[in-house]
Amino acid sequence: MSTKTFTAVLHREEDMYVAECPEVGTVSQGKTVEEALANLKEATELYLEEFPAPVVHKAMLTTFEVVISA
């Protein structure tokens, strides 16, 4: 058994947090950040039981600005 590190991207939708793993494509949710991450971890582990682990390239995170006309 081995461990791999994946990326989790979270955002809030109404009263839930949505967590996504971009390397694998798994998505889950929870009422708290911790719950969303735990659910994402479980979903990703179950997914990887059925499908081989992909070659993981670290995700790059950055920000950008846009002009919004009023």
HTML snippet that shows the backbone in 3Dmol.js (N, CA, C, O; Angstrom):
<script src="https://3Dmol.org/build/3Dmol-min.js"></script>
<div id="view" style="width:600px;height:400px;position:relative"></div>
<script>
const pdb = `
ATOM      1  N   MET A   1       0.836  -1.172   0.000  1.00  0.00           N
ATOM      2  CA  MET A   1       0.000   0.000   0.000  1.00  0.00           C
ATOM      3  C   MET A   1       0.888   1.246   0.000  1.00  0.00           C
ATOM      4  O   MET A   1       1.939   1.273   0.641  1.00  0.00           O
ATOM      5  N   SER A   2       0.455   2.260  -0.719  1.00  0.00           N
ATOM      6  CA  SER A   2       1.191   3.516  -0.734  1.00  0.00           C
ATOM      7  C   SER A   2       0.221   4.681  -0.640  1.00  0.00           C
ATOM      8  O   SER A   2      -0.987   4.504  -0.795  1.00  0.00           O
ATOM      9  N   THR A   3       0.737   5.846  -0.392  1.00  0.00           N
ATOM     10  CA  THR A   3      -0.098   7.033  -0.338  1.00  0.00           C
ATOM     11  C   THR A   3       0.300   7.999  -1.443  1.00  0.00           C
ATOM     12  O   THR A   3       1.463   8.055  -1.843  1.00  0.00           O
ATOM     13  N   LYS A   4      -0.657   8.744  -1.923  1.00  0.00           N
ATOM     14  CA  LYS A   4      -0.420   9.776  -2.922  1.00  0.00           C
ATOM     15  C   LYS A   4      -1.090  11.049  -2.437  1.00  0.00           C
ATOM     16  O   LYS A   4      -2.090  10.999  -1.722  1.00  0.00           O
ATOM     17  N   THR A   5      -0.550  12.166  -2.818  1.00  0.00           N
ATOM     18  CA  THR A   5      -1.122  13.448  -2.444  1.00  0.00           C
ATOM     19  C   THR A   5      -1.863  14.024  -3.645  1.00  0.00           C
ATOM     20  O   THR A   5      -1.320  14.099  -4.747  1.00  0.00           O
ATOM     21  N   PHE A   6      -3.097  14.426  -3.420  1.00  0.00           N
ATOM     22  CA  PHE A   6      -3.919  15.029  -4.450  1.00  0.00           C
ATOM     23  C   PHE A   6      -4.337  16.431  -4.015  1.00  0.00           C
ATOM     24  O   PHE A   6      -4.186  16.801  -2.850  1.00  0.00           O
ATOM     25  N   THR A   7      -4.855  17.193  -4.947  1.00  0.00           N
ATOM     26  CA  THR A   7      -5.304  18.557  -4.684  1.00  0.00           C
ATOM     27  C   THR A   7      -6.804  18.561  -4.407  1.00  0.00           C
ATOM     28  O   THR A   7      -7.556  17.819  -5.039  1.00  0.00           O
ATOM     29  N   ALA A   8      -7.234  19.387  -3.472  1.00  0.00           N
ATOM     30  CA  ALA A   8      -8.659  19.596  -3.218  1.00  0.00           C
ATOM     31  C   ALA A   8      -8.962  21.069  -3.453  1.00  0.00           C
ATOM     32  O   ALA A   8      -8.308  21.946  -2.890  1.00  0.00           O
ATOM     33  N   VAL A   9      -9.955  21.329  -4.286  1.00  0.00           N
ATOM     34  CA  VAL A   9     -10.425  22.690  -4.542  1.00  0.00           C
ATOM     35  C   VAL A   9     -11.822  22.791  -3.945  1.00  0.00           C
ATOM     36  O   VAL A   9     -12.699  21.991  -4.272  1.00  0.00           O
ATOM     37  N   LEU A  10     -12.029  23.757  -3.083  1.00  0.00           N
ATOM     38  CA  LEU A  10     -13.321  23.895  -2.401  1.00  0.00           C
ATOM     39  C   LEU A  10     -13.970  25.226  -2.714  1.00  0.00           C
ATOM     40  O   LEU A  10     -13.298  26.246  -2.872  1.00  0.00           O
ATOM     41  N   HIS A  11     -15.275  25.199  -2.800  1.00  0.00           N
ATOM     42  CA  HIS A  11     -16.051  26.434  -2.894  1.00  0.00           C
ATOM     43  C   HIS A  11     -17.386  26.222  -2.197  1.00  0.00           C
ATOM     44  O   HIS A  11     -17.849  25.095  -2.017  1.00  0.00           O
ATOM     45  N   ARG A  12     -17.985  27.331  -1.814  1.00  0.00           N
ATOM     46  CA  ARG A  12     -19.246  27.261  -1.079  1.00  0.00           C
ATOM     47  C   ARG A  12     -20.410  27.441  -2.040  1.00  0.00           C
ATOM     48  O   ARG A  12     -20.396  28.334  -2.887  1.00  0.00           O
ATOM     49  N   GLU A  13     -21.413  26.589  -1.902  1.00  0.00           N
ATOM     50  CA  GLU A  13     -22.668  26.693  -2.646  1.00  0.00           C
ATOM     51  C   GLU A  13     -23.801  26.683  -1.638  1.00  0.00           C
ATOM     52  O   GLU A  13     -24.102  25.651  -1.039  1.00  0.00           O
ATOM     53  N   GLU A  14     -24.422  27.827  -1.456  1.00  0.00           N
ATOM     54  CA  GLU A  14     -25.495  28.004  -0.479  1.00  0.00           C
ATOM     55  C   GLU A  14     -25.033  27.541   0.898  1.00  0.00           C
ATOM     56  O   GLU A  14     -24.151  28.176   1.478  1.00  0.00           O
ATOM     57  N   ASP A  15     -25.586  26.470   1.443  1.00  0.00           N
ATOM     58  CA  ASP A  15     -25.211  26.035   2.790  1.00  0.00           C
ATOM     59  C   ASP A  15     -24.275  24.829   2.795  1.00  0.00           C
ATOM     60  O   ASP A  15     -24.128  24.175   3.827  1.00  0.00           O
ATOM     61  N   MET A  16     -23.639  24.521   1.661  1.00  0.00           N
ATOM     62  CA  MET A  16     -22.746  23.367   1.561  1.00  0.00           C
ATOM     63  C   MET A  16     -21.392  23.795   0.996  1.00  0.00           C
ATOM     64  O   MET A  16     -21.289  24.793   0.282  1.00  0.00           O
ATOM     65  N   TYR A  17     -20.364  23.028   1.327  1.00  0.00           N
ATOM     66  CA  TYR A  17     -19.056  23.183   0.693  1.00  0.00           C
ATOM     67  C   TYR A  17     -18.907  22.068  -0.329  1.00  0.00           C
ATOM     68  O   TYR A  17     -19.202  20.908  -0.042  1.00  0.00           O
ATOM     69  N   VAL A  18     -18.451  22.420  -1.515  1.00  0.00           N
ATOM     70  CA  VAL A  18     -18.206  21.445  -2.576  1.00  0.00           C
ATOM     71  C   VAL A  18     -16.699  21.294  -2.709  1.00  0.00           C
ATOM     72  O   VAL A  18     -15.979  22.287  -2.812  1.00  0.00           O
ATOM     73  N   ALA A  19     -16.223  20.059  -2.707  1.00  0.00           N
ATOM     74  CA  ALA A  19     -14.796  19.764  -2.826  1.00  0.00           C
ATOM     75  C   ALA A  19     -14.567  18.933  -4.080  1.00  0.00           C
ATOM     76  O   ALA A  19     -15.293  17.976  -4.348  1.00  0.00           O
ATOM     77  N   GLU A  20     -13.549  19.310  -4.840  1.00  0.00           N
ATOM     78  CA  GLU A  20     -13.233  18.614  -6.088  1.00  0.00           C
ATOM     79  C   GLU A  20     -11.749  18.279  -6.134  1.00  0.00           C
ATOM     80  O   GLU A  20     -10.908  19.072  -5.711  1.00  0.00           O
ATOM     81  N   CYS A  21     -11.442  17.102  -6.650  1.00  0.00           N
ATOM     82  CA  CYS A  21     -10.063  16.685  -6.878  1.00  0.00           C
ATOM     83  C   CYS A  21      -9.804  16.774  -8.382  1.00  0.00           C
ATOM     84  O   CYS A  21     -10.255  15.903  -9.126  1.00  0.00           O
ATOM     85  N   PRO A  22      -9.089  17.805  -8.854  1.00  0.00           N
ATOM     86  CA  PRO A  22      -8.915  17.983 -10.296  1.00  0.00           C
ATOM     87  C   PRO A  22      -8.076  16.897 -10.968  1.00  0.00           C
ATOM     88  O   PRO A  22      -8.260  16.627 -12.155  1.00  0.00           O
ATOM     89  N   GLU A  23      -7.171  16.278 -10.240  1.00  0.00           N
ATOM     90  CA  GLU A  23      -6.331  15.241 -10.849  1.00  0.00           C
ATOM     91  C   GLU A  23      -7.124  13.995 -11.210  1.00  0.00           C
ATOM     92  O   GLU A  23      -6.829  13.339 -12.209  1.00  0.00           O
ATOM     93  N   VAL A  24      -8.132  13.663 -10.402  1.00  0.00           N
ATOM     94  CA  VAL A  24      -8.899  12.429 -10.599  1.00  0.00           C
ATOM     95  C   VAL A  24     -10.294  12.724 -11.161  1.00  0.00           C
ATOM     96  O   VAL A  24     -10.845  11.924 -11.917  1.00  0.00           O
ATOM     97  N   GLY A  25     -10.857  13.868 -10.791  1.00  0.00           N
ATOM     98  CA  GLY A  25     -12.188  14.224 -11.256  1.00  0.00           C
ATOM     99  C   GLY A  25     -13.284  13.907 -10.260  1.00  0.00           C
ATOM    100  O   GLY A  25     -14.466  14.031 -10.581  1.00  0.00           O
ATOM    101  N   THR A  26     -12.914  13.502  -9.061  1.00  0.00           N
ATOM    102  CA  THR A  26     -13.922  13.203  -8.052  1.00  0.00           C
ATOM    103  C   THR A  26     -14.430  14.494  -7.414  1.00  0.00           C
ATOM    104  O   THR A  26     -13.702  15.481  -7.310  1.00  0.00           O
ATOM    105  N   VAL A  27     -15.694  14.464  -6.990  1.00  0.00           N
ATOM    106  CA  VAL A  27     -16.334  15.621  -6.367  1.00  0.00           C
ATOM    107  C   VAL A  27     -17.192  15.124  -5.214  1.00  0.00           C
ATOM    108  O   VAL A  27     -17.808  14.063  -5.304  1.00  0.00           O
ATOM    109  N   SER A  28     -17.230  15.887  -4.137  1.00  0.00           N
ATOM    110  CA  SER A  28     -18.110  15.559  -3.023  1.00  0.00           C
ATOM    111  C   SER A  28     -18.498  16.859  -2.331  1.00  0.00           C
ATOM    112  O   SER A  28     -18.118  17.945  -2.768  1.00  0.00           O
ATOM    113  N   GLN A  29     -19.253  16.737  -1.255  1.00  0.00           N
ATOM    114  CA  GLN A  29     -19.703  17.936  -0.547  1.00  0.00           C
ATOM    115  C   GLN A  29     -19.880  17.633   0.926  1.00  0.00           C
ATOM    116  O   GLN A  29     -19.869  16.475   1.343  1.00  0.00           O
ATOM    117  N   GLY A  30     -20.043  18.690   1.711  1.00  0.00           N
ATOM    118  CA  GLY A  30     -20.286  18.540   3.134  1.00  0.00           C
ATOM    119  C   GLY A  30     -20.753  19.856   3.720  1.00  0.00           C
ATOM    120  O   GLY A  30     -20.636  20.904   3.086  1.00  0.00           O
ATOM    121  N   LYS A  31     -21.283  19.800   4.933  1.00  0.00           N
ATOM    122  CA  LYS A  31     -21.777  21.016   5.584  1.00  0.00           C
ATOM    123  C   LYS A  31     -20.639  21.872   6.130  1.00  0.00           C
ATOM    124  O   LYS A  31     -20.815  23.070   6.353  1.00  0.00           O
ATOM    125  N   THR A  32     -19.468  21.262   6.347  1.00  0.00           N
ATOM    126  CA  THR A  32     -18.278  21.992   6.785  1.00  0.00           C
ATOM    127  C   THR A  32     -17.135  21.666   5.833  1.00  0.00           C
ATOM    128  O   THR A  32     -17.210  20.714   5.056  1.00  0.00           O
ATOM    129  N   VAL A  33     -16.074  22.470   5.903  1.00  0.00           N
ATOM    130  CA  VAL A  33     -14.896  22.198   5.075  1.00  0.00           C
ATOM    131  C   VAL A  33     -14.337  20.815   5.416  1.00  0.00           C
ATOM    132  O   VAL A  33     -13.990  20.041   4.524  1.00  0.00           O
ATOM    133  N   GLU A  34     -14.254  20.519   6.693  1.00  0.00           N
ATOM    134  CA  GLU A  34     -13.708  19.234   7.132  1.00  0.00           C
ATOM    135  C   GLU A  34     -14.533  18.066   6.607  1.00  0.00           C
ATOM    136  O   GLU A  34     -13.983  17.063   6.151  1.00  0.00           O
ATOM    137  N   GLU A  35     -15.862  18.201   6.672  1.00  0.00           N
ATOM    138  CA  GLU A  35     -16.742  17.142   6.178  1.00  0.00           C
ATOM    139  C   GLU A  35     -16.609  16.985   4.662  1.00  0.00           C
ATOM    140  O   GLU A  35     -16.573  15.864   4.155  1.00  0.00           O
ATOM    141  N   ALA A  36     -16.536  18.098   3.945  1.00  0.00           N
ATOM    142  CA  ALA A  36     -16.373  18.032   2.489  1.00  0.00           C
ATOM    143  C   ALA A  36     -15.066  17.351   2.120  1.00  0.00           C
ATOM    144  O   ALA A  36     -15.035  16.540   1.195  1.00  0.00           O
ATOM    145  N   LEU A  37     -13.984  17.668   2.827  1.00  0.00           N
ATOM    146  CA  LEU A  37     -12.694  17.029   2.550  1.00  0.00           C
ATOM    147  C   LEU A  37     -12.713  15.543   2.886  1.00  0.00           C
ATOM    148  O   LEU A  37     -12.176  14.732   2.132  1.00  0.00           O
ATOM    149  N   ALA A  38     -13.325  15.179   4.007  1.00  0.00           N
ATOM    150  CA  ALA A  38     -13.422  13.765   4.382  1.00  0.00           C
ATOM    151  C   ALA A  38     -14.229  12.995   3.343  1.00  0.00           C
ATOM    152  O   ALA A  38     -13.865  11.879   2.975  1.00  0.00           O
ATOM    153  N   ASN A  39     -15.326  13.588   2.870  1.00  0.00           N
ATOM    154  CA  ASN A  39     -16.149  12.932   1.855  1.00  0.00           C
ATOM    155  C   ASN A  39     -15.409  12.825   0.524  1.00  0.00           C
ATOM    156  O   ASN A  39     -15.541  11.829  -0.188  1.00  0.00           O
ATOM    157  N   LEU A  40     -14.627  13.860   0.189  1.00  0.00           N
ATOM    158  CA  LEU A  40     -13.833  13.814  -1.043  1.00  0.00           C
ATOM    159  C   LEU A  40     -12.765  12.731  -0.949  1.00  0.00           C
ATOM    160  O   LEU A  40     -12.529  12.007  -1.916  1.00  0.00           O
ATOM    161  N   LYS A  41     -12.128  12.618   0.191  1.00  0.00           N
ATOM    162  CA  LYS A  41     -11.118  11.580   0.382  1.00  0.00           C
ATOM    163  C   LYS A  41     -11.740  10.193   0.199  1.00  0.00           C
ATOM    164  O   LYS A  41     -11.183   9.344  -0.496  1.00  0.00           O
ATOM    165  N   GLU A  42     -12.893   9.972   0.827  1.00  0.00           N
ATOM    166  CA  GLU A  42     -13.571   8.685   0.699  1.00  0.00           C
ATOM    167  C   GLU A  42     -13.973   8.411  -0.755  1.00  0.00           C
ATOM    168  O   GLU A  42     -13.782   7.302  -1.255  1.00  0.00           O
ATOM    169  N   ALA A  43     -14.532   9.424  -1.434  1.00  0.00           N
ATOM    170  CA  ALA A  43     -14.941   9.254  -2.832  1.00  0.00           C
ATOM    171  C   ALA A  43     -13.733   8.942  -3.718  1.00  0.00           C
ATOM    172  O   ALA A  43     -13.819   8.113  -4.623  1.00  0.00           O
ATOM    173  N   THR A  44     -12.623   9.602  -3.457  1.00  0.00           N
ATOM    174  CA  THR A  44     -11.416   9.385  -4.259  1.00  0.00           C
ATOM    175  C   THR A  44     -10.841   7.998  -4.005  1.00  0.00           C
ATOM    176  O   THR A  44     -10.419   7.324  -4.944  1.00  0.00           O
ATOM    177  N   GLU A  45     -10.818   7.565  -2.752  1.00  0.00           N
ATOM    178  CA  GLU A  45     -10.328   6.216  -2.438  1.00  0.00           C
ATOM    179  C   GLU A  45     -11.192   5.148  -3.118  1.00  0.00           C
ATOM    180  O   GLU A  45     -10.666   4.182  -3.670  1.00  0.00           O
ATOM    181  N   LEU A  46     -12.509   5.322  -3.077  1.00  0.00           N
ATOM    182  CA  LEU A  46     -13.409   4.360  -3.731  1.00  0.00           C
ATOM    183  C   LEU A  46     -13.213   4.364  -5.243  1.00  0.00           C
ATOM    184  O   LEU A  46     -13.221   3.307  -5.873  1.00  0.00           O
ATOM    185  N   TYR A  47     -13.039   5.542  -5.825  1.00  0.00           N
ATOM    186  CA  TYR A  47     -12.797   5.649  -7.262  1.00  0.00           C
ATOM    187  C   TYR A  47     -11.504   4.922  -7.641  1.00  0.00           C
ATOM    188  O   TYR A  47     -11.461   4.190  -8.630  1.00  0.00           O
ATOM    189  N   LEU A  48     -10.459   5.130  -6.849  1.00  0.00           N
ATOM    190  CA  LEU A  48      -9.157   4.529  -7.168  1.00  0.00           C
ATOM    191  C   LEU A  48      -9.140   3.015  -6.956  1.00  0.00           C
ATOM    192  O   LEU A  48      -8.268   2.328  -7.488  1.00  0.00           O
ATOM    193  N   GLU A  49     -10.101   2.487  -6.178  1.00  0.00           N
ATOM    194  CA  GLU A  49     -10.215   1.025  -6.059  1.00  0.00           C
ATOM    195  C   GLU A  49     -10.654   0.415  -7.387  1.00  0.00           C
ATOM    196  O   GLU A  49     -10.270  -0.711  -7.705  1.00  0.00           O
ATOM    197  N   GLU A  50     -11.444   1.136  -8.157  1.00  0.00           N
ATOM    198  CA  GLU A  50     -11.977   0.640  -9.430  1.00  0.00           C
ATOM    199  C   GLU A  50     -11.109   1.002 -10.628  1.00  0.00           C
ATOM    200  O   GLU A  50     -11.033   0.248 -11.598  1.00  0.00           O
ATOM    201  N   PHE A  51     -10.461   2.149 -10.559  1.00  0.00           N
ATOM    202  CA  PHE A  51      -9.673   2.638 -11.686  1.00  0.00           C
ATOM    203  C   PHE A  51      -8.251   2.894 -11.224  1.00  0.00           C
ATOM    204  O   PHE A  51      -8.034   3.390 -10.119  1.00  0.00           O
ATOM    205  N   PRO A  52      -7.280   2.559 -12.063  1.00  0.00           N
ATOM    206  CA  PRO A  52      -5.890   2.753 -11.657  1.00  0.00           C
ATOM    207  C   PRO A  52      -5.587   4.230 -11.381  1.00  0.00           C
ATOM    208  O   PRO A  52      -6.169   5.129 -11.989  1.00  0.00           O
ATOM    209  N   ALA A  53      -4.667   4.447 -10.455  1.00  0.00           N
ATOM    210  CA  ALA A  53      -4.270   5.815 -10.131  1.00  0.00           C
ATOM    211  C   ALA A  53      -3.618   6.463 -11.348  1.00  0.00           C
ATOM    212  O   ALA A  53      -2.723   5.880 -11.960  1.00  0.00           O
ATOM    213  N   PRO A  54      -4.058   7.652 -11.693  1.00  0.00           N
ATOM    214  CA  PRO A  54      -3.476   8.340 -12.841  1.00  0.00           C
ATOM    215  C   PRO A  54      -2.082   8.867 -12.511  1.00  0.00           C
ATOM    216  O   PRO A  54      -1.711   9.000 -11.345  1.00  0.00           O
ATOM    217  N   VAL A  55      -1.331   9.160 -13.547  1.00  0.00           N
ATOM    218  CA  VAL A  55      -0.070   9.858 -13.331  1.00  0.00           C
ATOM    219  C   VAL A  55      -0.447  11.261 -12.879  1.00  0.00           C
ATOM    220  O   VAL A  55      -1.136  11.993 -13.590  1.00  0.00           O
ATOM    221  N   VAL A  56       0.005  11.619 -11.708  1.00  0.00           N
ATOM    222  CA  VAL A  56      -0.426  12.880 -11.123  1.00  0.00           C
ATOM    223  C   VAL A  56       0.615  13.956 -11.360  1.00  0.00           C
ATOM    224  O   VAL A  56       1.778  13.818 -10.981  1.00  0.00           O
ATOM    225  N   HIS A  57       0.174  15.027 -11.991  1.00  0.00           N
ATOM    226  CA  HIS A  57       0.998  16.214 -12.138  1.00  0.00           C
ATOM    227  C   HIS A  57       0.421  17.240 -11.183  1.00  0.00           C
ATOM    228  O   HIS A  57      -0.787  17.479 -11.173  1.00  0.00           O
ATOM    229  N   LYS A  58       1.269  17.838 -10.393  1.00  0.00           N
ATOM    230  CA  LYS A  58       0.788  18.809  -9.424  1.00  0.00           C
ATOM    231  C   LYS A  58      -0.019  19.898 -10.112  1.00  0.00           C
ATOM    232  O   LYS A  58       0.404  20.444 -11.130  1.00  0.00           O
ATOM    233  N   ALA A  59      -1.165  20.206  -9.562  1.00  0.00           N
ATOM    234  CA  ALA A  59      -2.002  21.282 -10.090  1.00  0.00           C
ATOM    235  C   ALA A  59      -1.341  22.620  -9.783  1.00  0.00           C
ATOM    236  O   ALA A  59      -0.666  22.776  -8.765  1.00  0.00           O
ATOM    237  N   MET A  60      -1.542  23.569 -10.666  1.00  0.00           N
ATOM    238  CA  MET A  60      -1.038  24.919 -10.445  1.00  0.00           C
ATOM    239  C   MET A  60      -2.220  25.805 -10.066  1.00  0.00           C
ATOM    240  O   MET A  60      -3.270  25.763 -10.707  1.00  0.00           O
ATOM    241  N   LEU A  61      -2.041  26.591  -9.039  1.00  0.00           N
ATOM    242  CA  LEU A  61      -3.097  27.483  -8.593  1.00  0.00           C
ATOM    243  C   LEU A  61      -2.611  28.910  -8.738  1.00  0.00           C
ATOM    244  O   LEU A  61      -1.518  29.254  -8.288  1.00  0.00           O
ATOM    245  N   THR A  62      -3.416  29.729  -9.359  1.00  0.00           N
ATOM    246  CA  THR A  62      -3.108  31.145  -9.510  1.00  0.00           C
ATOM    247  C   THR A  62      -4.405  31.929  -9.503  1.00  0.00           C
ATOM    248  O   THR A  62      -5.486  31.342  -9.473  1.00  0.00           O
ATOM    249  N   THR A  63      -4.308  33.229  -9.531  1.00  0.00           N
ATOM    250  CA  THR A  63      -5.479  34.086  -9.593  1.00  0.00           C
ATOM    251  C   THR A  63      -5.323  35.062 -10.754  1.00  0.00           C
ATOM    252  O   THR A  63      -4.221  35.269 -11.262  1.00  0.00           O
ATOM    253  N   PHE A  64      -6.433  35.654 -11.162  1.00  0.00           N
ATOM    254  CA  PHE A  64      -6.390  36.674 -12.198  1.00  0.00           C
ATOM    255  C   PHE A  64      -7.532  37.654 -11.958  1.00  0.00           C
ATOM    256  O   PHE A  64      -8.499  37.335 -11.267  1.00  0.00           O
ATOM    257  N   GLU A  65      -7.415  38.841 -12.530  1.00  0.00           N
ATOM    258  CA  GLU A  65      -8.428  39.863 -12.354  1.00  0.00           C
ATOM    259  C   GLU A  65      -9.124  40.125 -13.676  1.00  0.00           C
ATOM    260  O   GLU A  65      -8.523  40.003 -14.744  1.00  0.00           O
ATOM    261  N   VAL A  66     -10.390  40.483 -13.594  1.00  0.00           N
ATOM    262  CA  VAL A  66     -11.162  40.875 -14.772  1.00  0.00           C
ATOM    263  C   VAL A  66     -11.820  42.220 -14.481  1.00  0.00           C
ATOM    264  O   VAL A  66     -12.096  42.554 -13.329  1.00  0.00           O
ATOM    265  N   VAL A  67     -12.063  42.979 -15.531  1.00  0.00           N
ATOM    266  CA  VAL A  67     -12.765  44.247 -15.412  1.00  0.00           C
ATOM    267  C   VAL A  67     -14.246  43.981 -15.595  1.00  0.00           C
ATOM    268  O   VAL A  67     -14.656  43.351 -16.570  1.00  0.00           O
ATOM    269  N   ILE A  68     -15.047  44.461 -14.655  1.00  0.00           N
ATOM    270  CA  ILE A  68     -16.502  44.273 -14.722  1.00  0.00           C
ATOM    271  C   ILE A  68     -17.126  45.642 -14.964  1.00  0.00           C
ATOM    272  O   ILE A  68     -16.982  46.554 -14.150  1.00  0.00           O
ATOM    273  N   SER A  69     -17.801  45.772 -16.060  1.00  0.00           N
ATOM    274  CA  SER A  69     -18.471  47.030 -16.402  1.00  0.00           C
ATOM    275  C   SER A  69     -19.782  47.132 -15.645  1.00  0.00           C
ATOM    276  O   SER A  69     -20.559  46.179 -15.591  1.00  0.00           O
ATOM    277  N   ALA A  70     -20.016  48.291 -15.065  1.00  0.00           N
ATOM    278  CA  ALA A  70     -21.258  48.485 -14.298  1.00  0.00           C
ATOM    279  C   ALA A  70     -22.387  48.935 -15.183  1.00  0.00           C
ATOM    280  O   ALA A  70     -23.501  49.145 -14.702  1.00  0.00           O
TER     281      ALA A  70
END
`;
const viewer = $3Dmol.createViewer("view");
viewer.addModel(pdb, "pdb");
viewer.setStyle({}, {cartoon: {color: "spectrum"}});
viewer.zoomTo();
viewer.render();
</script>
